[in-house]
Amino acid sequence: MMLGTMLGNKLAAMPRIKEKLTAIQVKNLKEPGRYSDGGGLYFYVKAANQFYWVFRYRDRTTGKLRDKGLGAY
């Protein structure tokens, strides 16, 4: 049996566990991009001196991927 949770008639796979970002890694990130911390939490680097924490989730009603800003770093 596959591990996961039931969402309607679909079986969703459990997210993989990976290493969390450390404070030192976050401090040293300079290249623009999205860096995963696991569990839907991402650290965005947009440009010089623009850093943001974002929670990514899928909207249950529309099925679209959404970003919820948690604040600047």
Residue frames as a rotation matrix with the C-alpha (Angstrom) as fourth column:
MET 1
0.575 0.818 0.000 0.00
0.818 -0.575 0.000 0.00
0.000 0.000 -1.000 0.00
MET 2
-0.202 -0.637 0.744 1.28
0.616 -0.673 -0.409 3.46
0.761 0.376 0.528 -0.91
LEU 3
-0.356 0.019 -0.934 1.82
0.855 -0.398 -0.334 5.97
-0.378 -0.917 0.126 1.88
GLY 4
-0.856 0.089 0.510 -0.18
0.198 -0.854 0.481 9.18
0.478 0.513 0.713 1.57
THR 5
-0.684 0.693 -0.227 -3.42
0.054 -0.262 -0.964 10.90
-0.727 -0.672 0.142 2.44
MET 6
-0.301 0.679 0.669 -6.77
0.946 0.303 0.117 10.81
-0.124 0.668 -0.734 0.70
LEU 7
-0.697 0.177 -0.695 -7.83
-0.164 -0.983 -0.087 14.01
-0.698 0.053 0.714 -1.09
GLY 8
0.110 0.806 -0.582 -11.20
-0.954 -0.079 -0.290 13.38
-0.280 0.587 0.760 -2.67
ASN 9
0.961 0.218 0.170 -10.63
-0.152 0.932 -0.330 10.36
-0.231 0.291 0.929 -4.91
LYS 10
0.550 -0.827 -0.120 -6.90
-0.214 -0.001 -0.977 11.00
0.807 0.563 -0.177 -5.30
LEU 11
0.804 -0.423 -0.417 -4.09
0.581 0.412 0.702 9.59
-0.125 -0.807 0.577 -3.20
ALA 12
0.799 -0.539 0.266 -1.48
-0.403 -0.809 -0.428 12.29
0.446 0.235 -0.864 -2.53
ALA 13
0.322 -0.786 -0.527 2.10
0.597 0.601 -0.532 11.20
0.735 -0.143 0.663 -1.97
MET 14
0.819 -0.118 -0.562 3.75
0.480 -0.396 0.783 12.28
-0.315 -0.910 -0.268 1.25
PRO 15
0.836 -0.548 0.043 6.43
-0.434 -0.707 -0.558 14.98
0.336 0.448 -0.829 0.83
ARG 16
0.414 -0.787 -0.458 10.03
0.590 0.615 -0.523 13.86
0.693 -0.053 0.719 0.98
ILE 17
0.933 -0.189 -0.305 12.03
0.181 -0.488 0.854 14.89
-0.310 -0.852 -0.421 4.00
LYS 18
0.391 -0.847 0.360 15.19
0.585 -0.073 -0.807 16.79
0.710 0.526 0.468 3.17
GLU 19
-0.400 -0.639 -0.656 17.71
0.916 -0.267 -0.299 18.82
0.016 -0.721 0.693 5.07
LYS 20
0.731 0.623 -0.280 16.44
0.652 -0.758 0.019 22.11
-0.200 -0.196 -0.960 6.46
LEU 21
0.317 -0.601 0.734 18.14
0.314 -0.664 -0.679 25.36
0.895 0.446 -0.022 5.55
THR 22
0.078 -0.371 -0.925 20.46
0.994 -0.044 0.101 26.57
-0.078 -0.927 0.366 8.28
ALA 23
0.796 0.192 -0.574 20.91
0.275 -0.960 0.060 30.21
-0.539 -0.205 -0.817 9.30
ILE 24
-0.166 -0.945 -0.282 24.41
-0.098 -0.269 0.958 30.17
-0.981 0.187 -0.048 7.78
GLN 25
-0.564 0.012 0.826 23.12
0.751 0.425 0.506 28.78
-0.345 0.905 -0.249 4.46
VAL 26
0.524 0.832 0.182 20.38
0.847 -0.487 -0.213 31.41
-0.088 0.266 -0.960 4.29
LYS 27
0.597 -0.359 -0.717 22.88
0.034 -0.882 0.470 34.18
-0.801 -0.305 -0.515 5.08
ASN 28
-0.435 -0.900 0.000 25.20
-0.050 0.024 0.998 33.01
-0.899 0.434 -0.056 2.28
LEU 29
0.016 0.511 0.859 22.51
0.895 0.375 -0.240 32.76
-0.445 0.773 -0.452 -0.45
LYS 30
-0.438 -0.244 -0.865 23.13
-0.071 -0.950 0.304 35.41
-0.896 0.194 0.399 -3.10
GLU 31
-1.000 0.029 -0.007 21.90
-0.003 0.142 0.990 33.90
0.029 0.989 -0.142 -6.38
PRO 32
-0.377 0.926 -0.007 18.24
-0.912 -0.372 -0.173 34.70
-0.163 -0.059 0.985 -7.22
GLY 33
-0.572 0.254 -0.780 15.95
-0.228 0.864 0.449 31.70
0.788 0.434 -0.437 -6.90
ARG 34
0.464 0.765 0.446 13.68
-0.782 0.117 0.613 29.65
0.417 -0.633 0.652 -4.68
TYR 35
-0.621 -0.735 -0.270 15.26
-0.428 0.607 -0.669 27.47
0.656 -0.300 -0.692 -2.00
SER 36
0.373 0.850 -0.372 13.19
-0.190 0.462 0.866 24.77
0.908 -0.253 0.334 -0.26
ASP 37
-0.533 -0.441 0.722 13.22
-0.796 -0.028 -0.604 24.26
0.286 -0.897 -0.336 3.49
GLY 38
-0.911 0.237 -0.337 10.75
0.253 0.968 -0.003 21.37
0.326 -0.088 -0.941 3.35
GLY 39
-0.468 0.811 -0.350 7.05
0.785 0.200 -0.586 21.09
-0.406 -0.549 -0.731 4.10
GLY 40
0.393 0.671 0.629 6.08
0.894 -0.439 -0.091 23.83
0.215 0.598 -0.772 1.63
LEU 41
0.772 -0.187 -0.607 8.33
0.172 -0.859 0.483 26.51
-0.612 -0.477 -0.631 3.15
TYR 42
0.405 -0.613 0.679 10.57
0.878 0.054 -0.475 28.34
0.255 0.789 0.560 0.68
PHE 43
0.181 -0.462 -0.868 13.17
0.370 -0.786 0.496 31.07
-0.911 -0.411 0.029 0.89
TYR 44
0.736 0.136 0.663 13.05
0.675 -0.219 -0.704 33.45
0.049 0.966 -0.253 -2.10
VAL 45
-0.232 -0.770 -0.595 16.06
0.413 -0.632 0.656 35.46
-0.881 -0.093 0.465 -3.20
LYS 46
0.737 0.614 0.282 14.84
0.530 -0.267 -0.805 38.01
-0.419 0.743 -0.522 -5.76
ALA 47
0.578 -0.607 0.545 17.65
0.236 -0.516 -0.824 40.54
0.781 0.605 -0.155 -6.20
ALA 48
-0.532 -0.844 -0.067 20.37
0.364 -0.157 -0.918 42.16
0.764 -0.513 0.391 -4.16
ASN 49
-0.995 0.041 0.096 19.10
-0.104 -0.376 -0.921 42.59
-0.002 -0.926 0.378 -0.59
GLN 50
-0.121 0.992 -0.023 15.60
-0.973 -0.114 0.202 41.16
0.198 0.047 0.979 -1.31
PHE 51
-0.894 -0.208 -0.396 14.94
-0.107 0.959 -0.263 38.01
0.435 -0.192 -0.880 0.71
TYR 52
-0.150 0.932 0.329 11.51
-0.959 -0.219 0.182 36.54
0.242 -0.288 0.926 1.58
TRP 53
-0.929 0.058 0.366 10.03
-0.082 0.931 -0.355 33.51
-0.362 -0.359 -0.860 3.34
VAL 54
-0.304 0.832 -0.464 7.04
-0.936 -0.168 0.311 32.03
0.181 0.528 0.830 1.48
PHE 55
-0.511 0.273 0.815 4.68
-0.187 0.890 -0.416 29.13
-0.839 -0.365 -0.404 2.17
ARG 56
-0.652 0.270 -0.709 3.55
-0.731 0.025 0.682 27.36
0.202 0.963 0.181 -1.05
TYR 57
-0.606 0.542 0.582 0.30
-0.043 0.709 -0.704 25.41
-0.794 -0.452 -0.407 -1.03
ARG 58
-0.910 0.392 0.134 -2.34
0.222 0.187 0.957 24.12
0.351 0.901 -0.257 -3.40
ASP 59
-0.629 0.760 0.166 -5.74
-0.765 -0.566 -0.306 25.80
-0.138 -0.320 0.937 -3.16
ARG 60
-0.774 0.332 0.539 -8.35
0.145 0.922 -0.359 23.12
-0.616 -0.199 -0.762 -2.44
THR 61
0.236 0.964 -0.124 -11.16
0.071 -0.145 -0.987 24.82
-0.969 0.224 -0.102 -4.36
THR 62
0.719 0.039 -0.694 -9.31
-0.622 -0.408 -0.668 25.76
-0.309 0.912 -0.269 -7.55
GLY 63
0.829 -0.454 0.325 -6.36
0.475 0.880 0.017 23.36
-0.294 0.141 0.945 -7.45
LYS 64
0.672 -0.597 0.440 -3.95
0.060 -0.547 -0.835 26.20
0.739 0.587 -0.332 -8.24
LEU 65
0.021 -0.783 -0.621 -0.57
0.959 0.192 -0.210 26.58
0.284 -0.591 0.755 -6.56
ARG 66
0.800 0.308 0.514 -0.53
0.146 -0.932 0.332 29.63
0.581 -0.190 -0.791 -4.25
ASP 67
-0.372 -0.911 -0.178 2.18
0.602 -0.091 -0.793 31.52
0.706 -0.402 0.583 -2.36
LYS 68
0.837 0.541 -0.082 1.58
0.388 -0.481 0.786 33.01
0.386 -0.690 -0.612 1.08
GLY 69
0.010 -0.873 0.488 4.21
0.005 -0.488 -0.873 35.58
1.000 0.011 -0.001 2.05
LEU 70
0.564 0.132 -0.815 5.49
0.747 0.340 0.572 35.19
0.353 -0.931 0.093 5.59
GLY 71
0.914 -0.192 -0.357 7.80
0.028 -0.849 0.528 38.19
-0.404 -0.493 -0.771 5.67
ALA 72
0.683 -0.730 -0.022 11.13
-0.311 -0.263 -0.913 39.61
0.661 0.631 -0.407 4.64
TYR 73
0.665 -0.577 -0.474 14.46
0.744 0.573 0.345 38.41
0.073 -0.582 0.810 5.97
